[in-house]
Amino acid sequence: MSSLRMPQGSRSPFQTGANILDIEIQQERSAALGAAGQRIEKALAALREFDASGGDPALRPPILKEAATAVWYYFIQREACGIRDQRPAIEHYAIPREVLMRLGAR
């Protein structure tokens, strides 16, 4: 007579296909949020470097536009992750008011 054993392995016996899919979706959202965070850091650094260098003002609009676009994408990704309050991100990245105003924020 053999004894009954619970399945061995890393998965819980109570995980369903839907649970596993939910975990994978959350992992993808987290990865996308991380990538968006890297983009915002790069775009804001470029804007700050340009402003500090005293470059030609005619060259600034596309740099500002990229910063605003990166912030917009980041905010969208945060909302997709269920994070509605953007104030902590604004403070963390020290997003300039000028960039926020391009998004329609007050």
Secondary structure, 3 states (H helix, E strand, C coil): CCCCCCCCCCCCCCCCHHHHHHHHHHHHHHHHHHHHHHHHHHHHHHHHHHHHHCCCHHHHHHHHHHHHHHHHHHHHHHHHCCCCCCHHHHHHHCCCHHHHHHCCCC
